[in-house]
Amino acid sequence: MKKINLAISGCLGRMGQQLIKSSKKNKNFKLVTLTENKLINKSLGGIKPELNSDKAFKKIDIIIDFTVPTCTLEILKIATRLKKRVVIGTTGFNRSQENLIKKYSKKIPILKAGNMSLGVNLLMYLTEITSKSLNDEYLSKIFEVHHRHKKDYPSGTALMLGKGIADGKNKNLYNLIGKKFLNKKSFPYGKKINFNSLRKGEIIGEHEVKFSSGKEIITLNHEAFDRALYSDGALTASKWLMKKRPGLYSMRDLLSFDV
């Protein structure tokens, strides 16, 4: 089988470093290009990082992007020009940026996920089922913990879980987002979904969804121990996306969950 020529953007980041390791071990991929938002004089895994450009992405089949929203949109612009597929693990997009991604997906295949883990995507599925099953007496809130270096909050995964709650109620997530707390020991339920984000140490990721009627509490949670969980998921997503037509896909499409 012919190997898939891979580009990793954000190669100096935590996920970029992990993706380099995982791709080297994966027989389906040949790592061809690494990019960063600044010039780097040293090689990584025998490859010298480049800036995002047509030249950098010309000889690859697919780009895995774990960067920041402005960088992701720059990459999508180039990828659309070159007709390259893109797997997006970047989080923190605003509504207008989300709309731009949808626009690009009409021309190229894009898989976007706030979390590439099978377990987290199963948690989102269970969150949607729970939300759909419970009446409006049940209020919900989401708690997440990440390493102290993570800048955006709530995490992309927390927002994914929020979307699971919203989808279960046939509502738009943006209309259901309540208060966003940072580093609080406790936080309340609300008529909308409240979020609390904790940043400490080197924790890879913990997420918890709670539903309460005042008489009982239902808790759904997930804890990640190894960052390879996400890089392996991104590579699985990349292989799957190679066979897809232009469109905006998610890990749920890959895993074929159905409520």
C-alpha positions in Angstrom: 0.0 0.0 0.0 1.3 3.5 -0.9 2.1 5.6 2.1 0.2 8.8 2.8 2.5 11.9 2.5 1.9 13.8 5.7 2.4 17.4 6.8 2.2 18.5 10.5 1.7 22.1 11.3 2.6 23.5 14.7 5.4 21.0 14.9 7.0 22.6 18.0 3.8 22.4 20.0 3.0 19.6 22.4 0.7 17.8 20.0 3.1 18.6 17.1 5.9 16.8 18.9 3.6 13.8 19.7 2.4 13.6 16.2 6.0 13.4 14.9 6.6 10.4 17.2 3.3 8.7 16.4 3.6 9.2 12.6 7.2 7.7 12.6 5.7 4.5 14.1 2.7 4.3 11.8 3.3 2.3 8.6 0.5 4.1 6.7 2.3 7.5 6.7 5.4 9.1 5.4 6.2 12.4 7.2 7.2 14.8 4.5 6.7 18.4 5.8 6.8 20.2 9.2 5.7 23.8 9.5 5.8 26.5 12.2 4.8 30.2 12.3 8.5 31.1 12.5 11.7 29.9 10.9 13.5 27.2 12.9 17.2 26.5 12.2 17.3 22.9 13.6 15.8 19.8 12.0 13.1 17.6 13.7 13.2 14.0 12.9 15.4 14.7 10.0 13.1 17.4 8.5 13.7 21.1 8.7 10.5 23.0 9.6 9.2 25.6 7.1 6.7 28.4 7.1 3.2 27.7 5.9 3.3 28.1 2.1 2.3 26.5 -1.2 5.8 25.2 -1.5 5.7 23.5 1.9 2.5 21.7 1.2 2.9 21.0 -2.5 4.1 17.4 -2.2 1.9 16.2 0.6 -1.5 14.4 0.7 -2.9 15.7 4.0 -2.2 18.2 6.7 -2.7 17.7 10.4 -3.1 21.0 12.2 -2.9 21.6 15.9 -2.1 25.3 16.1 -4.2 28.5 16.8 -7.3 29.6 14.8 -5.6 32.3 12.8 -2.9 29.9 11.7 -5.5 27.2 10.9 -7.4 29.6 8.6 -4.1 30.5 6.8 -3.4 26.7 6.3 -7.0 26.1 5.0 -6.5 28.9 2.4 -3.4 27.3 1.1 -4.9 23.8 1.3 -7.9 24.9 -0.7 -5.7 26.3 -3.4 -3.7 23.1 -3.6 -6.7 20.7 -3.1 -5.2 19.1 0.0 -7.1 17.4 2.8 -6.9 18.8 6.4 -7.4 17.3 9.8 -8.0 20.1 12.4 -7.3 19.6 16.1 -7.0 23.3 16.8 -9.6 24.7 19.3 -10.8 28.2 20.3 -12.5 29.2 17.0 -15.2 32.0 17.2 -18.4 31.8 15.2 -17.2 33.6 12.2 -14.1 31.4 12.0 -16.3 28.3 12.2 -18.3 29.7 9.3 -15.1 30.2 7.2 -14.1 26.5 7.9 -17.5 25.4 6.6 -16.9 27.6 3.5 -13.5 25.9 2.8 -15.1 22.4 3.4 -17.2 22.9 0.2 -14.0 22.7 -1.8 -11.8 20.2 0.2 -12.4 17.4 2.7 -11.9 18.6 6.3 -12.2 16.7 9.5 -12.5 18.9 12.6 -12.6 17.7 16.2 -12.1 19.4 19.5 -10.7 16.0 20.6 -9.4 13.1 18.6 -9.9 10.5 21.4 -12.3 7.6 20.9 -13.3 7.8 24.5 -14.1 11.5 24.5 -16.2 11.1 21.3 -18.1 8.3 23.0 -18.6 10.6 26.0 -20.0 13.2 23.7 -22.4 10.6 22.2 -23.5 9.6 25.7 -23.9 13.2 26.7 -26.2 13.8 23.8 -28.3 10.7 24.7 -28.5 11.8 28.3 -29.5 15.3 27.4 -32.2 14.0 25.0 -33.5 11.6 27.6 -33.8 14.1 30.5 -36.6 16.8 30.8 -36.0 20.5 31.4 -35.9 20.1 35.2 -32.4 18.8 34.8 -29.7 21.5 34.7 -26.2 20.8 33.4 -22.6 22.0 33.8 -19.2 21.0 32.5 -15.9 20.9 34.3 -12.5 20.4 32.6 -8.8 20.3 33.7 -5.8 20.8 31.5 -2.1 21.5 31.9 -1.1 25.0 33.0 0.2 25.9 29.5 -3.2 25.7 27.8 -4.4 29.2 27.0 -8.0 28.8 25.7 -10.9 28.0 28.0 -13.3 26.3 28.0 -11.4 23.6 26.2 -12.5 22.5 22.7 -13.5 19.2 24.3 -15.7 21.0 26.9 -17.4 22.9 24.1 -17.8 19.6 22.2 -19.6 18.2 25.3 -21.7 21.4 25.5 -22.7 20.8 21.9 -23.7 17.2 22.9 -26.0 18.7 25.5 -27.4 21.3 23.0 -27.9 18.7 20.2 -29.8 16.5 22.7 -32.3 19.4 23.2 -32.3 20.3 19.5 -30.8 23.7 20.4 -27.9 25.8 19.2 -24.8 25.6 21.5 -24.1 29.3 21.2 -27.5 30.1 22.7 -26.9 27.7 25.6 -23.4 28.8 26.7 -23.7 30.3 30.2 -20.9 31.5 32.5 -17.3 30.6 31.9 -15.3 30.2 35.1 -11.5 29.7 35.5 -9.8 27.9 38.4 -12.8 28.0 40.7 -13.1 25.3 43.4 -16.9 25.0 42.8 -19.4 26.6 40.4 -23.2 26.5 40.0 -25.6 24.9 37.7 -27.6 27.4 35.6 -30.5 27.6 33.2 -27.7 27.7 30.6 -24.6 25.5 30.5 -21.9 26.8 32.9 -18.3 25.9 32.4 -15.4 25.7 34.9 -11.8 25.3 33.6 -8.9 24.4 35.8 -5.3 24.9 34.7 -2.6 23.2 36.7 0.6 21.1 36.4 1.0 18.8 33.4 -2.4 17.2 33.3 -3.3 16.0 29.8 -7.0 16.2 30.1 -10.0 15.5 32.4 -13.6 16.3 31.5 -16.8 15.9 33.5 -20.5 16.5 32.6 -23.1 16.8 35.3 -26.9 16.8 35.1 -28.9 17.6 38.2 -32.6 17.8 39.0 -32.0 18.9 42.6 -33.0 15.4 43.7 -30.3 13.4 41.9 -27.0 14.0 39.9 -25.9 12.1 36.8 -22.2 12.3 36.1 -20.3 11.4 32.9 -16.6 11.7 32.8 -13.3 10.9 30.9 -9.7 11.1 31.9 -6.7 11.0 29.5 -3.3 9.6 30.6 -1.3 9.7 27.4 -1.0 12.3 24.7 -0.5 9.6 22.1 -4.3 9.0 22.5 -4.8 12.2 20.5 -2.1 11.8 17.9 -3.1 8.2 17.1 -6.7 9.4 16.7 -5.6 12.2 14.4 -3.7 9.7 12.2 -6.7 7.4 12.1 -8.8 10.4 11.1 -6.3 11.3 8.4 -6.3 7.8 6.8 -10.2 7.8 6.9 -10.4 11.3 5.3 -8.2 10.2 2.3 -11.3 8.5 0.9 -13.7 11.3 1.4 -15.2 13.9 -0.9 -15.2 17.6 0.0 -17.2 18.3 3.2 -16.9 19.0 6.9 -16.5 15.8 8.9 -16.1 14.9 12.6 -14.8 12.0 14.6 -18.5 11.0 15.0 -18.7 10.5 11.2 -15.6 8.3 11.4 -17.0 6.3 14.4 -20.5 6.0 13.0 -22.3 6.9 16.2 -26.0 7.4 15.8 -28.5 8.6 18.4 
